[in-house]
C-alpha cells in the first residue's frame, strides 16, 4: 500500500513538471528574452492584484492580514511549481474564507492552521486516488453557471472598496459593515476606476510590450501619488509589512501566533477540525479543477486534474505549518495572468515572489497604490470572465440546460461554489436520467412459430424500469415470448429486478420467456447480482449472442 501511494505521488510530481527545459516553462518557442519579459510582467500584475484580495479575505475570515498574504505567497508558489496547469494562479480565496470564519471565531486562528494542514492532506489523498478525473462529470451548463456566478461574486467583492477606510467592524463573523463613500470621494474613486478600465482597453491597441492591467495600475497610481489625491489606498486596508514566513506547528499547548491558544494534538481537536477540513478541501478542489478547465480552454491545454489535487494538497499542508490561511485556485487572478500573456510556470512563480518582496521590503511603496486602480483591473476581469454568450443561448438551448445555467449562477452568488456545482450536477444528472427513462420502448412482431418478440429500444436502468414493465401484456401474450435486448443495455440492479419481475409474471401465467442478445458485460452483471444462474458458453472473443430462458424462475443459458 505504501509503495503504491509513493508511486502515485512520484507519478504526479514527475521530473518533467520541474524541468526548466520543458516548453511549458518558456512557451512553445522555448526560452527567449521576450517570453521571460512577458511572464515576469504578468507575474508582477498578478502580485499587485493579489494584495488587496488577500487582505480582504483575511478580514472576512477574521484573521490578521499577514495570514492571508502568507497563504497567497506559499500556495501560489507551490502550485505554480508543481500544479497541473501552467498559467493558473492560486492564493487565499473568499470561497474558503466564508467557511473559516466560524471556526476562527469559536476556536481561534491556531485551529484554522491545524484545519488547513488536514485539508491539505485530504486533497493530496484525492490526488493520489486520481479523483480529479471526476471533474469531467461537470456538464457544460454547470461550467457556464460557475463562470457567471464567479464573475458576479468578484464584482460584488470589489464593492467593499467603495467604503470609507477604517469603518469596517468585527461582526463576530469576520469584518463587515462600513460606511459607503459619497460625494466627491465617490466621484473621484469612480473616475479613477473608469480611467483604469479605459487604459486596459486602449493599451493593447498601442503596444503589447507591457501587460494592459499593469499599465493601468501604473499610470493611475502615478497620477494619484504625484498629484496627492486623497483616495483610498492599499495601506488604508491594513499594513502589509512583515517578515519572511517562519515554520510554526499549530499543534501543542500554550499560546501560539497572534495571542490565541494552540490546538492540542488530541482526538477532540481532530473532531473539531475534521468537518471544516472536509468542506474546505472539497470547495478548494472544485474551484481549482473548474478553474483548471477554464484556463485549459483558453490556453489549449488538457489533463493535469489529479496533479493539481496533489499540488493544492501539498501547498495547503505547508501553508498550515507556516501561518497561512490556506487557499485554492483564483479565477480572477488566473484570468489576469492569462490575458496578460502568462502561459508558463514562470509567471506564477514570479507573482508569488513579487508578493513576498512586497511584504518584506516594498510594503511602504505598495501601500501607496490606489484601490481604484486595482478595482478597475478586477472589473475588467469580470467583463472578460462573464460568459456573455450564455445570455443569448438561453433561448436556444433546451429548457433544462437554461435552468441549470441560471440555477448554478444564483446558488454560486447566494451560497457558495461547492454547493452550486453539486446542485448543478445533481439536477443535470436527474434531467439526463429522466430523458433516458422516456426513451425506452419496444417493437413487437410475431414469429412464424407463433412466439411474440419484444425488441427493446433504449437503456434499461432505475429510471426506465417502470416503463419497461409497462411494455408487456402478460395475459394476452402467447405461450412463447422473446425479449430481445440487441438495441438495449441492462445497466444496474433496478434493471435486473425489473427483468426478474417480468419473468415472475410470465411464470405465474404458465408461459415461457426467452432473453436474447444480452451483452457480455450484462452476463457479468447478472452473475455478480446473484439473481440469475447462468451457464454461458458463448464465444468470449467474438461475444456471440446467446439466449436465456426462464424456467420456474431460473434463467439458464444455452
N, C-alpha and C positions, 0 to 999 in steps of 0.2 A: 504493500500500500504506500509506504513512504517513498519507495523507489518510483512508483508511478506518478505520485504527486510531484516529486523532484523533476521527473522527465517532462511533465506538463508545464512546470514552471520554466524550465530551460527552453522548451519549445515556444513559449510566449515571449521570452526575452532572448531571442536568438541574437548572436553577434551581429547579424545583418542590420538589425534595427539601430545599432550603435556604431556602425561603420561609417566613418566620415567620407568614405568614397561612395557611399550609397547615393544614388541620384536624387533620392527624396530629401537629402540634406541640402543640396545646392541646385535643385531643379533639373529638368531633363537635359540641359546642355552642360551639366557638370559645374565645376567651380568657375566662378567669374567674379570680378570685382563688382560688376553691375548687379549681379544677383545678390551678393553679400550686402551691398548698399541697400537694396530694396528690403531685404529681410531685416536688417538692423533698424531701418527707419520704421518699418511696420511694427517691429517689437517695441520701439520707443512710443509709438502712437498708442499701442495697446496698454503699455505700462501706465501712461498718463490717464487713460480711461479706467484703469483698474483701481486707482487710488480712491476716488470718491465712492465707487461701488463697494469696495472692501470696507471702508469706514462706515458707510450707511448700513451695510448688512451686519456689521458688528454691533451697531446701535440696535438694530432690530432684534438680534439675539440677546441683547443685554450684557455685552462683554466689552472689554477695553478695545479701542480701535486697533491697537497693535496685534490683537488676537486675530482680527480679520486680515490685516496686512501680511502677517507671517504666514497665514494659511494660503493667501493668494500667491506668495512667493514660492513656498515649498511645493504646494500642489501643482502650481503652474510649471515649475522647473522639472519635477519628476515626470509628469505626464508628457511634457514636451520631449523629454529624453527617451522614454520607453512606451509612450502611448500608441494606440492603434491607428491614429490618423494624423500625419504631419499637417500642421496648419491650425489644428484645434487649440483653443485656449481654455485652461481650467483655472478655477480660483474659488474664493468664497462666494456663495450664491444666496439669493433671497429665498429660494425654494427650500433650502436646508435651514436657513436662519429661523424661519417661522416655526419649524419643528423644535429647534433647540431652545427657544425662549422659555418654555415651561420648565424644562429640565434645569436651566441655569437659575431661574427664579426660585425653584424649590430646593435645589441641592448645591448650587454653586458651580463655578467655572471648572473646578478640578474634575467633577463628574462629567462635564462636557468633554474634556480632554480624554478621559477614560472611554467615553462613548465613541469618540472619533477613532480611537485605536481599534475597538471591537468592530466598528463599522468597516474599517479598512480590511480587517481580517475576513469579514463576511464577503466583501467584494472580491478579495483575492480568491476565496473559495469558489465563488461564482465563475471567476475566470478560469480556474483550474478545471472546473466541471464543464467548461465550454458552453455555459448557459447564455452567453452573449448572442449566440445564433438565434435565439428565440425572438430577437427584435425583428426578425423577418415576418413575424406574425402580425405586426402592426400594419393595418391596411392604410392605403394612401389617404382616404378621407380623414383618418385619425392624424396622420402626419400634417395635413393641411390645417386641421384644427389646432394641433400643437404649435405650429409655426405662428398662426394668427393669434392664439392665446398668449404665447410668449412675447410677441410684438406688443400686444396691449399691456401686458404686465411690465415690460421695460418702459413703455411710455408712462404708465401710472407711477412707476418708481421715480421717474425724473421730476414729477410734480412736487415732491418733497423739497427739491432745491429752490422752489419758489416761496419758501417760508423764511421768516426772519431768523438769521443765525442766533443760536443761544436760547431760543424759546422752546426747544424740544424738552420734554419732561419724561421721567420714568413712570410709565403707566402700570408697572408691575408685570407687563407682558412685553418688555422692550421699550425703546424710546419712541415716543409718539407725540401727538398734539402739535403745538406750534402755531404761531401767528403768520398769516399769509402776507406776502409783500403787497403793497398798494401804492397808488400814486406814482411819483416819479421813479422810485427804485424799481417798481414793477415794470414800467415802460422801458427803463434802461436795460433791465435784465432781458426782456423780450427782444429788444433791438439787438443786443449782443448775440442772443441765440439765433435770431434771423440772419445776422451777419455771418456767423459761423457756418450756418447751413448754406448760405449763398456761396461762400468761399469753397466749401466742399463740392458744391455743384459745378462751379465755374473752373476750379483748378485743373481738372483733367483735360479741359479744352485748351489750357495754356501750356502746361508742362506736366510730365509724369515723373520728373526727377524726384519730387517729394510727394509722399502719400497725401492725398487731399485732406483727410482728417487731421494729420499732423500740421499741415499748412493752416487749416482753420484754427486749431488751438494756438499755434504760434503767433499768428497775426493778431488775433483778438487779445491774447494775453499781453503781447507787446503794447497794443493800443491802450489797454486798461492800466498797465504798470506805468507807462511813460506819461499818461495824462492824469494819473492819480484818481481815476474814477472810484467812487465809493459804491462798490458792488460786492456781493458775497463771493468769497474766495475759498479755496480748499482749506486753508488754515482756519477758516471760521467754523468748519465742521468739527475739527479736532486736530491736535498736533500729531503729525506722523513721524516725529523724531523718535528714533530708537536705536538700539544696537543690533548686533547680529543675534539671530535666534539661537538659544542655547538648549542643550538637552535637559529635559525635565520629566521625571517619572511621576505621573499623577497618582499612582497607587502608593498609599502609605498612610501615615498618621501625622498629625500636626497641621501646621498652616502652610499652604502652597503659594502659588503666584497670586498676586492681587489680593492677598489677605484672606483667602477663603480656605475652608477645610479641605484636606486631601481626601481622596476616595480610598477607603480601606480595601485591601485585596481579599474580599470575602464573597461568599455566595449572595449575601444580601445586596452588596454593590452590584453584582452580576445581574440579579433580578431587577434592579432599578434601571440599569443602563441598557439591558437587552432589548426591550420594546423600542426604545428610541433608536438604538443601533440598527435594528432591522428596518425600521421605517426610513432612516437616513440612507442606509445602504441601497434600498430599493429606489428611493427618489433619485439619489445620485447616479445610479446606473441607468435608470430610464432616461433621465435628462442627458446624460453623457452619450448614450447609444443613439438616441434620436438626433442629437447634435452631430454625432459622427456620420450618420446617414446624410444629414443635410449638407455638411461640409463635403462629403464624398460626392454628392450630386453636383456641387459647384466646381470641384477640382478633378472630377472623373477618376476617383479612387474607390476601391472596393475592399471589403474584408476588414479584418482587424478588430472585430467586436469583442472577442474573448481577450485579446491582448489589451484592449482598452480597459476591460474589467480589472485585469491584473494591475495595470498601471494605476488606475484610480485607487485600488486597494492598497498598493504599496505607498502611494502618495499620502493617503489619509492616515495610515498606520504611523508613518514617520511624522506627519504633522501633529498627531496627538501627543507624541513624545517631545515636541518642540514648541508647545504652547500655541498651537493654531486651532482654529475652529472647524477645520475640515472644509471640503469643497467638492466640486464636480465641474463638468464642462459648462462654459458660459457662452450661450448662443450669441449674445450681443457682442462680446469681445472677439469671439471667433469670426463673426461677420466683419468686424472692423479689420481684423488681420487679413482675411481672405481678400477683401475688397481693396486693401492697401497693397496687395501684391504678395503677402506672405504665403508661401506654398511649402515650406520645409520646416524641419525641426528647429532651425536656427532662429526663426522669428519668435517661437515660443520660449526658447531658452533666453534670447535677448530680452524679451518682455519681463521675464522673472528676474533676471539680473539687473535690469534697469530699475525695477521696483525696489530691489534690495538697496541699490545705490541711493534711491530717493529716501529710503528710511534711514540709512546710516549716515549719509553725507550731504544730500541735496535737499533735505526737508525744508529749510527756510525758503529756497527758491521755488520749489513745487507748491508750497503753501500760498504763493502769490498768484497762482493760476486762477482765473475767474471760473466759477462754477458754470457760468453761462456758456463758455466755450465747450466744456465737456457735455453739458446738456444738449447743445446743438449737435455734437457728434452722435450722441445716443438717439436723438430724434431722427437723424438721417439713417441710423441703423434700423430704427422702427420702420421707416418708409421702405427701406430696402428689404427688410425681413418679412413684412406682412405680404401674404400671397394674394395680391390684388385680383389676380385672375380667378380666384375662388369665388369672388362676388358675382362674376359673370357666369361661371359654370354651374352655380347653384340651380339655375333654371334648366340646365341641360342634362345634368346627371340624374340618376334615379333618386326618387324622393328620400329613400332611406340614407343614401350617401350624403345628401344635402343635410339631412337631420343630424348625422354623425359629425359633420364638419362644424355645424353650429353648436352642437352639444359639447364637443371637446373644447371648443373655444371658450364657451361660457364657463364650464367647470374649471378650466385652467385659470381663468381670471378670478373666480369666486372661491375656489377651493385650493387645489394645488395640482401640479403637473402629474404626479403619480396617479392620483385619483382619476384625473381626466383621461389619461391614457388607458387605464384599466377599464373605466366605464366605456370608453370608445371601442376598445377591443371586444368587450362583452356584448355590447349592442350590435356590433358588426357580425360577431360570431352567431348570435341569435338570429339576426336577419338572414345570414347565409344558410343556417340550418332550416329556417322556415321556408326559404325559397327552394332548397333542395327537397324538403319534405313534400312540397306540392308537385314535384317533378315525377313522382312515381306513378306509373300506370301500367296497364297490361294489354297486350294484343292477344286475342284469342282465336283459335281455329280448332277444327276437329279433324283428327287423322282418319285415314280410310278404315282403320281398325275400330273406330268409334271412341277413341280417347280424346279428351278435351285438353288442349295445350294452352297454358298461360305463359306468354312471353313477357317477362317482367322488364320494364324500362325504367331506368333511374336507380339511384343508390338506395339500399335498404339499411337504415340506421335508426337511432332512437326517435328522430323526428318524423320519419316516414313509416314507422312500424304500424301505427294505427291505420294509416291509409292503405298499407299493404294488406292488412286483414280484411278491409272492406272491398278488395278486388274480387274475392272469391264468393261463389254461390254454392255452398256445400250441398244443400238439399236438392237442388235441381241439376247438379253436375252428374255425369255418368259414373260408372263404377271405376273407370281408369282415368286418372288426372295426372297431367305432367306439368311441372313448374320449371320453366326454362330461364336460367339466370345469365344467359350469354351476354345480354346487354344491361346487366345489373351488377351490383357489387354488395356483398354482405360485409358490413363494416364493424359491428360491435355486438355486445351482449344482448341489447334490446332486439337486434335483428334476429339473433339465434332464438330468442324467446318467441318472437313473432312466428318464425318457421315452425317451432315446436307446437305453438298454439293451433296453427292451421292443420298440422299433422294430426294433432289430437282430435280435432273436429271431424276430419275425414275418417279417422279410425273409429270414432264413435258412430259414424254413419255407415260403417262397414264398407268403406271404399278404399281403393289403393292409390297411393300418392308417390310419384317419382320426382326427384330433383335432378336437374341436368345442368351441366356446364358451370359447376362451381369451380372457381379458380384454385390454384394450388395454395395461395395464402388463405383462402377460405377453408381448405382442408385443415391447415394448421390451426386456424381459429376454432374450428369445430372440435378438433381434438383437445385443445387446451381448455375449452369450456367444459368438457366432461359430460355434455348433454348427449352427444350423438356418438354411437360406436361406429367407427369407420375402418373397414378393411380394404384400403385403397391400393390397387396395383397399377395405377395409371403411370404413364411414362414420365419420370422426373425431368427428363431432358427436353422433351417436346411439350410437356404439360397438356396431354390429350384430354379431351372432355370425358367425364365419367358420369354415370347415373347413380343416384342414391334412391333407394326405395324405402318407404315407410311400411313396416310390418309390425303390427302390435306395438306401436310406439317406438320401435328401434329402427334407425336408418342404417342399412348395410350396403356396402359398395360392391359393384360387380363390373 
